[in-house]
Amino acid sequence: MNLEKFNKFLKTVDLKSYREKYSHIKIVEMDLNLPKDIYEKFNVDRQYIQAINLLYKIYWNDKKFISFDEFYNIYLQEKKKLLEEFRKHTEMCKDCFYKGLKARIYRTWAGLITQIHAGYVAESVFGAGSVNMSRELDSMGADIQVEYRGHIINYQVKKESYSGVKSAKPEKVSKDLKGEPAPLYYEVPNSDIFDKPKTNKGEYKKPYIRFMEDERTERLPNGFIVFTKKAFLPKKKKIDG
């Protein structure tokens, strides 16, 4: 049920419009870090100003599938005092800072909601309550943690820039993270590949062929590339077998 609702939500996102509006704006790209005493003043940790915790809370824990603009307004209201401290610290004008900040938060939002979608796909495969997702797990090396029949699987979702050679080694994970690392690579072809999948000779382009042959992923009508159940079934079958 959660996966079905999230699928419907993703399909409502005007991805093309958002990309045209925000992709070229990269004013606020620095680390959102402030002096230690400011965090102590507001009694928050260094991660508080980031959007990741709030994204997991709203879309995974609370299961509120709201638009980006709604999410950004919540983020802005919740963090506004600390954001103003950061803006003053960087000596940026308000218009520049908040224009750049919204574009930055959009990119975080667009990337993480597809990862959260993968969490719902995994849950539909392994069962309700089998999946854990959080900023803490993310920082330890588990984008999607699955607990199933006594096994812990830590999926690491990785976009791949196809070069013909792919490392089989997963990223380093925290020593405190229990379970098996499971890198989940997938290719995201440029949108123009789908707009014009054939070459001038009438042959399908290699990235298009690779994508269409990979049953672990699919492309939604609005351009989102998401995982299918086939991305998670191999591990389940291995455990069940």
Secondary structure as GFF3:
##gff-version 3
##sequence-region A 1 241
A	DSSP	alpha_helix	2	11	.	.	.	ID=ss1
A	DSSP	alpha_helix	15	22	.	.	.	ID=ss2
A	DSSP	alpha_helix	36	42	.	.	.	ID=ss3
A	DSSP	alpha_helix	52	55	.	.	.	ID=ss4
A	DSSP	pi_helix	56	61	.	.	.	ID=ss5
A	DSSP	alpha_helix	68	90	.	.	.	ID=ss6
A	DSSP	alpha_helix	94	126	.	.	.	ID=ss7
A	DSSP	beta_strand	131	132	.	.	.	ID=ss8
A	DSSP	alpha_helix	135	140	.	.	.	ID=ss9
A	DSSP	beta_strand	144	148	.	.	.	ID=ss10
A	DSSP	beta_strand	151	160	.	.	.	ID=ss11
A	DSSP	beta_strand	180	187	.	.	.	ID=ss12
A	DSSP	alpha_helix	191	195	.	.	.	ID=ss13
A	DSSP	alpha_helix	206	213	.	.	.	ID=ss14
A	DSSP	beta_strand	217	219	.	.	.	ID=ss15
A	DSSP	beta_strand	225	227	.	.	.	ID=ss16
A	DSSP	three_ten_helix	229	231	.	.	.	ID=ss17
A	DSSP	alpha_helix	233	240	.	.	.	ID=ss18
###
